[in-house]
Each structure stands twice: as C-alpha cells, then as structure tokens.
Amino acid sequence: MAPRRRSNTGFIGVRLRPAGHFAAEITAGGTRVWLGTFYTKEAAARAYDVAAWRFGRPRHEMNFPEVRSLTEAQSLSTGHGVKRGVCCPRRIDTTESDEQFMAQWRRDNPGAVDMGETYRRERRAGKRQRKAEVEAEYAKGEASTWGEDDERWSWNLTTTASEDTPSEDEDFDF
C-alpha cells in the first residue's frame, strides 16, 4: 500500500486548524483516532509517528522515518498538546486492541469473512440488476408497463445511485 499523501503542512496525519494550531490524527482499522491539537506541526507529526509505531506501520509511512523505534519516537515526542498534559493513550490502546482482536477473529473465522464478501458481492449484483430494470423501462418510454406513480421508479433510482460505493453498513474490513 502506498503511503498517504502529505498534507499542506508537509506531514502525514497533520492538518492546520483555523485557530492556527495543528491537529494530529491517524486511521487504524477504519477508525479515525484523534491524537490531539499541538502548537507546532512538528509536535503533531511526532505524535502521529508514535501512534504509527504503536499500530505497527512501516517506517516509510511515518513523518520521521529515521527514527528507529517506538521508544525513540516517544522520547522525541512532547506527549502533550495545546491543553497541557492532554494525550490519548487510552484511545490508542483501545483502537490497537480492537485491531488485534479483529485480526485474530479473521484468522479464526475465515468462513465468515468469505460469507461477508459473498454477501456484499451479491448485494451489488442485485443493485446492478435493479438499475438495469429501471433503465430498460425508461428506454421503453410510452410503452413502459410501469405507471408514472409506480414506486419502483423512485425506489430503484435511490437504491442504485451509488451501486459500487460501499455504504456505511457495507464498509467492514473482514
């Protein structure tokens, strides 16, 4: 997987807030983890790197790839944000344990993972089929067997508008 694009701050996971502070956040297992708000972009980038080390990210996805260990990254990080002493190790620990649990669950339940993928594939195929039905009826014009007020028009058009974009309930990493 290619590393994320660096933001306009020049660092991954760091963005400038309207008040002039810098926000740091990292995504792990599809969940965004807020790391805090910092006075400098370098401090925010250091906080991101500590979290990246804890989540086991490769060094090329970090802001300071020359840092060789989690211990070194923690020693270089200030550990506090704009509100003195504010840090979020509990949130990182929770997300980290959730990620480990899901990885273990995937290893223990490969059949369920396959069923989830099959379900999503079949659901998308059904949406495509309904969309094709609507398009075929629309192409018939006056000869369409569906009336103007037939609810299949609106139902099919609204449920197939984003057929290949997973919805929130489909966005699972099995």
Salt bridges, closest charged atoms under 4 A:
GLU25 OE1 - ARG15 NH2 3.58
GLU25 OE2 - ARG32 NE 3.84
ASP93 OD1 - ARG54 NH2 2.33
GLU96 OE1 - ARG54 NH2 3.71
GLU137 OE2 - LYS140 NZ 2.99
ASP150 OD2 - ARG152 NH2 2.71
GLU163 OE2 - ARG128 NE 3.12
GLU163 OE1 - LYS131 NZ 3.80
ASP164 OD1 - ARG128 NH2 2.48
ASP169 OD2 - ARG123 NH1 3.17
GLU170 OE2 - ARG123 NE 3.44
